[in-house]
Amino acid sequence: MKKILAFTLVSALMTGCGGGSNGGDQDSNSLGNDSGSGSSQDSNGSSSGSGQATVLEGTWRKPCGPVSGQEHHDIVTFTSTGNTFTSSIENYIDASCTTPYAEAPNPTASGTFTLGDNVVLGDGVTATEHDSHITQSNGAPFIIDDYNIIYIQDDTLYIGEGEAETPEQRPTTLDYSRPYYRVN
């Protein structure tokens, strides 16, 4: 169950829509080391855990789309307040996300995260390390760590492609297929 939930949560944070990026808008997208972001960061660019706002502050939503490797579709919502987050996944059997998928749960999760160092990717984009620590799943205690990368361009959030349970496995490419869009 832990692996299935981890895959669902990680894929929710990783799947992303619409084309690649040439990295030409990197200055306005700096995450981990942007002093204007309102985040409190240590010398490594990590969030201090003080609960101060980060560039992820607010609600992000991934619109209805196919779940990679599955036969259903979902809508994913991710909300960040300081260095804490909540996420929820709504599962549907149809491509327009109007008929709920009765056999699939609509998982929720919460936890904390830190933003780390900036990483220049092979396509020239400067992403930021994003380490999350999931502490609750569907209201029950749950412990899993995920090591990823993120990149924000305007109000679009891209997540790394793949899963990583250790920093050494952290993705080195972004998934541009279904991004999150800032709701507020």
N, C-alpha and C positions, 0 to 999 in steps of 0.2 A: 504494500500500500504506500509505503514511504517513497519508493521509486516512482510509482504512478503519479502521486501528488507532486513530487519534485519535478517530474517531467512536465506535468500540466502547468505548474507555476512558472517554471523556467521557460517553457515554450511560450507561455503567455507574455512573459517579459521579453522574449527574444524575437518572436515573429514580427515582421514588419512590412508597407504597400508603396509602391511607386518608385521605380528607377534608382539608379545609382547617383552618386555625388562626385563631383570633381574636386571637392575640398576647397573650392575657391572662396568660401565664406567662413573660414576658420576663425578669424578674429572675433566675430560676434557670437561664436559658438563655444568658446572656451568654457569648460566646466570646472575642472578640479582646481584650477589656479586663477580663476577670475575674481579679483578682489572686489569687483562691483556686483558680484552675485548675491551678496548678503550672507554668505556662508562663513562659518568660523572654521578655519582650517589650520592644521599644524604645518610644520615645515615641509612635510611630504605632500601637502595638499589635501589631506584627509579631513573629513568633517569631524569636529571635535566631540560630537555627541551632546552638545549643549542644547540642542533643539532649535537652533537658529535656522532660518530659511536657507535653502539651497536653490540651485537653478531648477531643481525638480519640483519645487513647491507648487502645490495645487493638484488639480485632477487632470489625468491624461486618459484618453480612450482610444482603443484600437477598434475601428468599426467592424461590422460583420464581415467575416471572411472564413475561408477554409482553414481547418486545423491540419497542419502538416502531418502526413502519415495517417490521418484519420478520415472517417467518412462523414463527419459532422462539421458544423460551423460554429463560431463563437464571437462574442463581443467581450472585450477585456477592459476593465477599468482599474486604473492604478492611481492612488492618491498619496501624496507625500506632504507631511507636515514636519518641518525640521528634518531630523534624520530618522524619522519613523515613516512607515508606509502601511497601507492596506491595499489589497487587490481582490477583485472578484471577477469570476469568469461565468458568463451566461452561455450555456450550450444549446444549440438548435439543430434540427435535422434538415432544415432547408437553407438554401443559399441567400434568402432574403431575411433570415433570422426572425421569422414570425411564428414558427412552430417549435415549442420547447422540446428538447431531447430528454424524454422521460427517464431513460435508462442511465443518463449521465448526470452526475451531481453538478451543482453550480458551486464550485469550491470558492472559499474565501481564505485569505491568509493575511497575516500581519507580521511586522518585525521591524528591524532597524537596518540602516545601511550607512556606508561611508563612501565618499568620493575620494579616489586616490590620484595617482599621477596621470598626467597626459601621456598618451601613446600615439605616435605617428604610425598610421596603418599603411599597408602596401599601396593603397589607392591615393595616398597623400592626405587623407582626412586625419585630423587630430581628434581622437576620441579620449575619453576619460575612464579610468578604472572605476568600476562600481561593484562593491562587495556588499552582499545582503545577507542578513542573518534572520531567517524565518523562525518566529517563536510561537506562532499560533496558526492552526489550520482548522477551519470550520469550528472555531471556538475552543478547540482543545489544544493543550500544549503540544508543540511540535518543534523539533530542532533540525534545521538544515541550513547549510551555508552555500551560497552561490557566488561565483567569481565571474564577472562579466565586464563589458565595456558599454559605454553609452555615447551618443553624439546627438546634440540638438542643433537643428538648423531652423531658424525662425521659431515657429510653434510646432515643430515636428520632431519627435523623439525616435531615434533609431537605436536598436539594441544589438549586441553582438550575436553572431551566428554560431550556434552550438551550445553545449552544456559544459559546465566546469565545476567540479567539486573541490578543486584546489587552485591556488593562484597560478601554478605552472600550466594548468589546462585552460587558462583564460582564453576566450576567442580572440582571434587577430583580424577578423573581418566583420563587417556589419551586415545585418540582414535588412535589405532595402525593400523586401516584398510586402510587408504590412506594418507600417510604423504606427506609433501612437500620435494623437493630435491633442494639443492642449485644449481643455475644456474651460478651465479658469485658472 
